[in-house]
Amino acid sequence: MSFSPARFNVARKRRRMTLSRLSESGAISRQMLSAYANGSKEPSPATLQALAKELAVSTEFLTGPDIDEIPEAAVSFRARTKLTATQRDGALSAAAIALMLGSWIEERFKLPDPDVPTLPKLNPEQAAEVVRARWGLGSQPIENMIHLLEAHGVRVYSLADEFLDVDAFSTYWAGTPVIWLSTRKSPERSRFDAAHELGHLVMHTEERAVSGPSEEDEANRFAAAFLMPRSTIFAAKLAHSNANVILTAKRRWKVSAMALTHRLHELNQLTDWEYRQACIQLSRAGYRSSEPGGIARETSQLLRKVFAAVREDHGTIAKIARDLHISVDELNEHVFGLVPIVLTGGSTPSEPTRPELHLVMEGGEVKLSGGTNAQHR
C-alpha cells in the first residue's frame, strides 16, 4: 500500500497537531509535511517511520486504504463557536477512527437497519411524540436510551477523553445515523445527551441543517419531551413540587433533577418563583453539575454482543485493533464506558461470519438478540 494523505491527516488531527506543530516536534519541514498532506509528495520509508512514531500510529495505518474525513458541516456540534478548530478537527478525526471500527463490525455482523424518521417541519414536542409512536414506546419512561437507539439502527460510540469539551455530537454517515457520547458525564446527563442528538438526527436534516443556538434549543426541547412525555408528567401530578419531590420523581424517568425541574417549568407545572427556588435548593445539594446517588450507567448491548461473539470465535480485542492498524488503547477510547467486558487471549479467530443481531421486545424493554449461533447472512 502507498502512503495515504487522508490517513495522515486523520492521524495528525486526532493528536490535535497542526502542520506547524508537527514540524516543530520533528525534523520535517512544514512545507514537506504540507506536500504529504495534499498528496503531492510521498514520504521515504524512514520518514514514514518517523511520522508514525510522532503520531502514535503504525506505518500500516498510514499506508492503508484511504478513509473519508467527516466534514464539520455534517456534524451537530454543541457550542460550536466555543470550540477551537483544533478541538473540532481532533474530535472529527477520532470519530473517523470509530467509523473504521463500525465498518469492521458491519463486515462481520448484520446490524439493525436505520429507522430514524426525518421530521424537519415539526416542532420538538410533536417530533418527540411521532418518534415515540413510530417506535411503539407509548408514553412510558424509556428503560435504556442506548439500547433503544441501537435497536433502531443508530450506532453509538464513546467520545475520546481528549475531546470531552466537545460534549456529544451526531451525524448521518453513508445513510446510517451515528452518535458519539461522553461516558464521563453522569448517566442521567448522558441519557439526555443521547436524546438531544436523536433530536438533531430527527429534526435537523439536510433541509434544516444545524447552524446555531436555536437548533440546540430545539434538540434540548426534543430530548425533554422524548424522555419526559407531557402526558406522564401531567399524570404524575407534580405541580408546585419542591426539590425533595423532584428528587424522588426524577428516578421514574431516569433524568437529572435539573432536567425534570426545567421540564416542569416548561409545562407550567412550576411558577417562575417555584422554578428558581427549586434550582437554588438543588444546586446547593450538588445537583447543578452532578447527580448524587444517580442511576447506573447505560452500556451498549450491540457492542457487548459483538465482542462476546468475537471472544466465542477465539478472537481478541487486540486482533480487532491489529485489523484496524490501531492500538488497543485507541480502540478502547471509542468503546470506553459502553462495553462492560474486556476481551483477553491471543488466539487467531476463524474466518469471520455475519451473525445477525435482531431487535426484540422483552417485558417492554428493547433488547438485541443473536450471536455467533445466529442466522448468517
C-alpha positions as a printed NumPy array, in Angstrom:
array([[  0.   ,   0.   ,   0.   ],
       [  1.184,   3.52 ,  -0.719],
       [  1.119,   6.441,   1.694],
       [ -2.412,   7.739,   2.349],
       [ -2.683,  11.529,   2.768],
       [ -6.207,  11.079,   4.14 ],
       [ -4.988,   8.74 ,   6.884],
       [ -2.055,  11.026,   7.608],
       [ -4.439,  13.944,   8.094],
       [ -6.762,  11.912,  10.327],
       [ -3.839,  10.695,  12.462],
       [ -2.394,  14.194,  12.736],
       [ -5.676,  15.874,  13.654],
       [ -6.517,  13.027,  16.038],
       [ -3.435,  14.095,  18.024],
       [ -4.536,  17.746,  17.728],
       [ -1.423,  18.591,  15.75 ],
       [ -1.324,  21.302,  13.109],
       [  1.284,  21.004,  10.381],
       [  3.306,  23.706,  12.104],
       [  3.245,  21.948,  15.446],
       [  4.136,  18.618,  13.851],
       [  7.049,  20.293,  12.097],
       [  8.286,  21.765,  15.363],
       [  8.191,  18.374,  17.081],
       [ 10.302,  16.612,  14.441],
       [ 12.896,  17.207,  11.764],
       [ 10.491,  17.558,   8.83 ],
       [  9.751,  20.966,   7.379],
       [  6.234,  22.328,   7.318],
       [  6.474,  22.655,   3.543],
       [  7.265,  18.958,   3.18 ],
       [  4.508,  17.984,   5.634],
       [  2.077,  20.054,   3.603],
       [  3.126,  18.146,   0.491],
       [  2.468,  14.855,   2.274],
       [ -0.914,  16.13 ,   3.454],
       [ -2.081,  17.149,  -0.023],
       [ -0.642,  14.105,  -1.751],
       [  1.868,  15.889,  -3.952],
       [  4.76 ,  14.023,  -2.324],
       [  5.2  ,  10.683,  -0.574],
       [  7.497,  10.192,   2.43 ],
       [ 10.503,   7.879,   2.285],
       [ 10.358,   4.683,   4.39 ],
       [ 12.499,   6.333,   7.081],
       [ 10.298,   9.434,   7.128],
       [  7.189,   7.258,   7.236],
       [  8.552,   5.534,  10.323],
       [  9.291,   8.892,  11.926],
       [  5.793,  10.205,  11.181],
       [  4.159,   7.055,  12.554],
       [  6.16 ,   7.318,  15.775],
       [  5.345,  11.009,  16.203],
       [  1.628,  10.424,  15.62 ],
       [  1.477,   7.261,  17.767],
       [  0.172,   5.097,  14.919],
       [  1.62 ,   2.242,  12.909],
       [  3.116,   2.627,   9.448],
       [  0.355,   0.242,   8.312],
       [ -2.213,   2.78 ,   9.458],
       [ -0.607,   5.472,   7.308],
       [ -0.45 ,   3.208,   4.265],
       [ -3.886,   1.603,   4.489],
       [ -6.816,   2.271,   2.134],
       [ -7.976,   5.886,   2.129],
       [-10.592,   6.836,   4.678],
       [-13.003,   9.722,   4.431],
       [-12.807,  12.6  ,   6.86 ],
       [-16.1  ,  13.73 ,   8.399],
       [-16.997,  17.245,   7.166],
       [-17.535,  19.698,  10.002],
       [-20.752,  20.956,   8.423],
       [-22.247,  17.447,   8.679],
       [-21.947,  17.305,  12.464],
       [-24.176,  18.757,  15.17 ],
       [-21.51 ,  20.264,  17.437],
       [-22.899,  21.791,  20.605],
       [-21.484,  25.241,  21.401],
       [-19.719,  25.164,  18.052],
       [-18.382,  28.717,  18.364],
       [-16.711,  27.936,  21.712],
       [-14.579,  25.17 ,  20.219],
       [-11.238,  25.779,  18.562],
       [-10.573,  24.451,  15.081],
       [ -8.071,  22.027,  16.609],
       [-10.709,  20.676,  19.008],
       [-13.263,  20.243,  16.236],
       [-10.788,  18.643,  13.826],
       [ -9.482,  16.335,  16.548],
       [-12.94 ,  15.16 ,  17.557],
       [-13.915,  14.54 ,  13.938],
       [-10.742,  12.587,  13.277],
       [-11.275,  10.458,  16.369],
       [-14.824,   9.902,  15.137],
       [-13.475,   8.78 ,  11.753],
       [-11.487,   6.076,  13.54 ],
       [-14.623,   4.976,  15.389],
       [-16.301,   4.642,  11.997],
       [-13.483,   2.307,  10.948],
       [-14.439,   0.093,  13.874],
       [-18.044,   0.361,  12.747],
       [-17.12 ,  -0.81 ,   9.252],
       [-15.169,  -3.735,  10.724],
       [-18.264,  -4.757,  12.674],
       [-20.658,  -4.351,   9.746],
       [-18.478,  -6.562,   7.568],
       [-18.966,  -9.382,  10.081],
       [-22.426,  -8.801,  11.566],
       [-25.799,  -7.856,  10.181],
       [-26.914,  -4.961,  12.363],
       [-30.394,  -3.437,  12.739],
       [-31.332,  -1.238,   9.791],
       [-31.666,   2.512,  10.453],
       [-35.176,   3.505,  11.49 ],
       [-34.967,   7.178,  12.391],
       [-37.701,   9.349,  10.88 ],
       [-36.815,  12.781,   9.493],
       [-39.279,  15.387,  10.713],
       [-37.846,  18.825,   9.911],
       [-41.234,  20.565,   9.795],
       [-42.481,  19.532,  13.231],
       [-41.79 ,  21.334,  16.48 ],
       [-39.757,  19.412,  19.094],
       [-42.767,  18.308,  21.137],
       [-44.558,  16.966,  18.071],
       [-41.404,  15.31 ,  16.707],
       [-40.794,  13.513,  20.012],
       [-44.376,  12.23 ,  20.047],
       [-44.113,  10.972,  16.45 ],
       [-40.854,   9.104,  17.111],
       [-42.303,   7.537,  20.255],
       [-45.384,   6.43 ,  18.314],
       [-43.338,   5.049,  15.416],
       [-41.115,   3.09 ,  17.786],
       [-44.091,   1.79 ,  19.781],
       [-42.986,   3.38 ,  23.046],
       [-46.294,   4.805,  24.178],
       [-45.789,   7.348,  26.94 ],
       [-43.881,   5.202,  29.428],
       [-40.362,   6.049,  30.651],
       [-37.518,   4.742,  28.488],
       [-35.63 ,   1.941,  30.187],
       [-32.331,   2.324,  28.307],
       [-31.587,   5.015,  25.714],
       [-28.52 ,   3.342,  24.207],
       [-30.326,   0.028,  23.728],
       [-33.248,   1.869,  22.15 ],
       [-31.062,   3.798,  19.717],
       [-29.087,   0.72 ,  18.697],
       [-32.238,  -1.309,  18.163],
       [-33.384,   1.32 ,  15.674],
       [-30.159,   1.342,  13.717],
       [-28.291,   4.193,  15.412],
       [-24.608,   3.403,  16.02 ],
       [-23.29 ,   4.722,  19.332],
       [-19.628,   5.293,  20.217],
       [-17.767,   6.844,  23.112],
       [-16.199,  10.269,  22.801],
       [-12.429,  10.123,  23.263],
       [-11.226,  11.603,  26.549],
       [ -9.28 ,  14.439,  24.93 ],
       [-12.498,  15.86 ,  23.491],
       [-14.807,  15.968,  26.485],
       [-15.243,  19.725,  25.934],
       [-16.926,  18.837,  22.658],
       [-19.66 ,  17.12 ,  24.722],
       [-21.608,  14.952,  22.255],
       [-22.347,  15.047,  18.546],
       [-24.056,  13.149,  15.771],
       [-24.276,  12.793,  12.031],
       [-25.529,  10.593,   9.22 ],
       [-22.698,   8.61 ,   7.647],
       [-23.414,   6.71 ,   4.437],
       [-27.072,   6.82 ,   5.382],
       [-26.515,   5.475,   8.9  ],
       [-27.188,   7.662,  11.968],
       [-24.237,   7.799,  14.364],
       [-23.934,   9.364,  17.835],
       [-20.817,   9.981,  19.931],
       [-21.382,  10.391,  23.69 ],
       [-19.207,  11.366,  26.604],
       [-19.198,   8.45 ,  29.035],
       [-17.542,  10.637,  31.684],
       [-20.738,  12.567,  32.436],
       [-23.373,  11.368,  34.857],
       [-25.561,   8.59 ,  33.406],
       [-28.604,  10.855,  33.61 ],
       [-26.912,  13.583,  31.605],
       [-25.558,  11.062,  29.124],
       [-29.123,   9.803,  28.545],
       [-30.245,  13.363,  27.917],
       [-27.339,  13.906,  25.518],
       [-28.354,  10.771,  23.616],
       [-31.919,  12.05 ,  23.296],
       [-30.592,  15.501,  22.345],
       [-28.548,  14.035,  19.496],
       [-31.529,  11.956,  18.392],
       [-33.389,  15.257,  18.153],
       [-30.755,  16.565,  15.751],
       [-30.971,  13.413,  13.642],
       [-34.763,  13.679,  13.502],
       [-35.278,  17.414,  13.017],
       [-32.081,  18.803,  11.505],
       [-31.695,  17.075,   8.187],
       [-30.031,  18.486,   5.085],
       [-33.197,  20.514,   4.63 ],
       [-32.695,  22.137,   8.038],
       [-29.051,  21.706,   8.95 ],
       [-27.66 ,  22.582,  12.368],
       [-26.433,  26.151,  12.383],
       [-26.673,  27.695,  15.824],
       [-28.259,  28.13 ,  19.274],
       [-31.856,  27.828,  18.018],
       [-31.226,  24.289,  16.761],
       [-29.51 ,  23.39 ,  20.026],
       [-32.533,  24.666,  21.94 ],
       [-34.818,  22.595,  19.708],
       [-32.737,  19.48 ,  20.346],
       [-32.919,  20.132,  24.11 ],
       [-36.684,  20.513,  23.936],
       [-36.946,  17.318,  21.879],
       [-34.867,  15.442,  24.457],
       [-37.039,  16.671,  27.321],
       [-40.254,  15.722,  25.51 ],
       [-38.854,  12.354,  24.427],
       [-37.615,  11.353,  27.884],
       [-40.429,  13.004,  29.867],
       [-43.632,  12.901,  27.777],
       [-46.149,  15.591,  28.541],
       [-48.912,  13.093,  29.365],
       [-46.895,  11.228,  32.008],
       [-45.696,  14.468,  33.594],
       [-49.289,  15.676,  33.944],
       [-50.429,  12.256,  35.211],
       [-47.728,  12.304,  37.907],
       [-49.351,  15.409,  39.442],
       [-46.096,  17.21 ,  40.145],
       [-47.478,  20.729,  40.017],
       [-45.847,  23.072,  42.557],
       [-43.316,  20.414,  43.596],
       [-40.377,  21.302,  45.804],
       [-36.825,  19.976,  45.417],
       [-37.459,  16.914,  47.598],
       [-40.422,  15.81 ,  45.498],
       [-38.422,  16.369,  42.314],
       [-35.532,  14.246,  43.62 ],
       [-37.935,  11.354,  44.196],
       [-39.822,  11.817,  40.925],
       [-36.724,  12.029,  38.683],
       [-35.989,   8.344,  39.29 ],
       [-39.057,   7.388,  37.284],
       [-37.762,   8.995,  34.084],
       [-34.048,   8.445,  34.841],
       [-33.222,  12.074,  34.202],
       [-31.248,  14.651,  36.131],
       [-33.034,  16.652,  38.806],
       [-32.373,  19.857,  36.876],
       [-33.793,  18.378,  33.66 ],
       [-37.04 ,  17.411,  35.384],
       [-37.238,  20.81 ,  37.075],
       [-36.838,  22.556,  33.726],
       [-39.453,  20.282,  32.137],
       [-41.96 ,  21.028,  34.912],
       [-41.415,  24.742,  34.418],
       [-41.701,  24.377,  30.641],
       [-45.091,  22.676,  31.082],
       [-46.269,  25.341,  33.557],
       [-46.239,  22.913,  36.475],
       [-43.893,  25.27 ,  38.343],
       [-44.241,  29.023,  38.563],
       [-41.197,  31.158,  37.835],
       [-40.644,  31.614,  41.574],
       [-41.062,  27.874,  42.314],
       [-38.654,  27.069,  39.489],
       [-35.983,  29.437,  40.827],
       [-36.369,  28.124,  44.374],
       [-36.104,  24.505,  43.248],
       [-32.982,  25.286,  41.194],
       [-31.355,  27.041,  44.165],
       [-32.126,  24.138,  46.519],
       [-30.908,  21.518,  44.038],
       [-27.755,  23.481,  43.3  ],
       [-26.924,  23.718,  46.997],
       [-27.371,  19.95 ,  47.268],
       [-24.868,  19.332,  44.485],
       [-27.246,  18.686,  41.595],
       [-26.104,  21.551,  39.394],
       [-23.098,  19.724,  37.935],
       [-23.52 ,  16.126,  39.143],
       [-26.179,  13.647,  40.161],
       [-25.513,  12.276,  43.671],
       [-26.89 ,   8.769,  44.133],
       [-27.806,   8.525,  40.468],
       [-28.654,   5.633,  38.161],
       [-26.289,   3.016,  36.77 ],
       [-24.502,   3.845,  33.538],
       [-26.111,   2.554,  30.38 ],
       [-23.919,   0.394,  28.173],
       [-24.06 ,  -0.778,  24.578],
       [-25.866,  -4.054,  24.121],
       [-24.771,  -4.201,  20.492],
       [-21.054,  -3.792,  21.198],
       [-21.244,  -6.227,  24.1  ],
       [-22.776,  -8.885,  21.863],
       [-20.309,  -8.208,  19.063],
       [-17.294,  -8.509,  21.365],
       [-18.761, -11.591,  23.031],
       [-19.171, -13.189,  19.596],
       [-15.563, -12.349,  18.766],
       [-14.438, -13.936,  22.016],
       [-16.518, -17.074,  21.356],
       [-14.749, -17.293,  17.999],
       [-11.404, -17.248,  19.854],
       [-10.717, -13.663,  18.906],
       [ -9.378, -10.79 ,  20.974],
       [ -9.709,  -7.058,  21.124],
       [ -6.028,  -6.947,  20.156],
       [ -6.849,  -8.774,  16.922],
       [ -9.559,  -6.219,  16.106],
       [ -7.078,  -3.419,  16.776],
       [ -4.489,  -5.077,  14.522],
       [ -7.056,  -5.423,  11.732],
       [ -7.69 ,  -1.674,  12.008],
       [ -3.961,  -0.875,  12.386],
       [ -4.598,   0.982,  15.632],
       [ -3.544,   0.323,  19.22 ],
       [ -5.74 ,  -1.406,  21.772],
       [ -5.736,   1.837,  23.764],
       [ -7.056,   3.697,  20.733],
       [ -9.81 ,   1.144,  20.189],
       [-10.799,   1.343,  23.85 ],
       [-11.206,   5.112,  23.545],
       [-14.184,   4.569,  21.234],
       [-15.983,   1.973,  23.349],
       [-14.955,   3.118,  26.841],
       [-17.906,   3.032,  29.212],
       [-20.088,   1.357,  26.578],
       [-18.768,  -2.193,  26.972],
       [-18.52 ,  -3.696,  30.472],
       [-16.194,  -6.529,  29.382],
       [-12.608,  -6.828,  28.204],
       [-11.559,  -9.459,  25.687],
       [ -8.475, -11.433,  26.588],
       [ -6.341, -14.089,  24.976],
       [ -4.262, -14.048,  21.849],
       [ -5.623, -16.732,  19.564],
       [ -6.474, -16.014,  15.972],
       [-10.183, -16.038,  15.06 ],
       [-11.531, -18.265,  12.326],
       [-12.859, -16.881,   9.063],
       [-15.424, -14.229,  10.042],
       [-19.123, -14.854,   9.551],
       [-22.02 , -12.419,   9.822],
       [-24.173, -13.19 ,  12.854],
       [-27.434, -11.283,  12.734],
       [-28.438,  -9.118,  15.694],
       [-32.228,  -8.845,  15.947],
       [-34.494,  -6.344,  17.666],
       [-36.823,  -7.942,  20.206],
       [-39.11 ,  -6.591,  22.924],
       [-38.927,  -8.288,  26.297],
       [-41.035,  -7.07 ,  29.168],
       [-41.408,  -3.695,  27.492],
       [-37.652,  -3.268,  27.155],
       [-35.756,  -3.191,  23.878],
       [-33.199,  -5.974,  23.536],
       [-30.934,  -7.239,  20.8  ],
       [-30.782, -10.969,  20.274],
       [-28.366, -13.059,  18.252],
       [-24.734, -14.063,  18.456],
       [-22.313, -16.444,  16.879],
       [-25.055, -19.014,  16.51 ],
       [-27.496, -16.595,  14.889],
       [-28.545, -16.853,  11.287],
       [-25.707, -15.859,   8.944],
       [-26.208, -13.607,   6.003]])
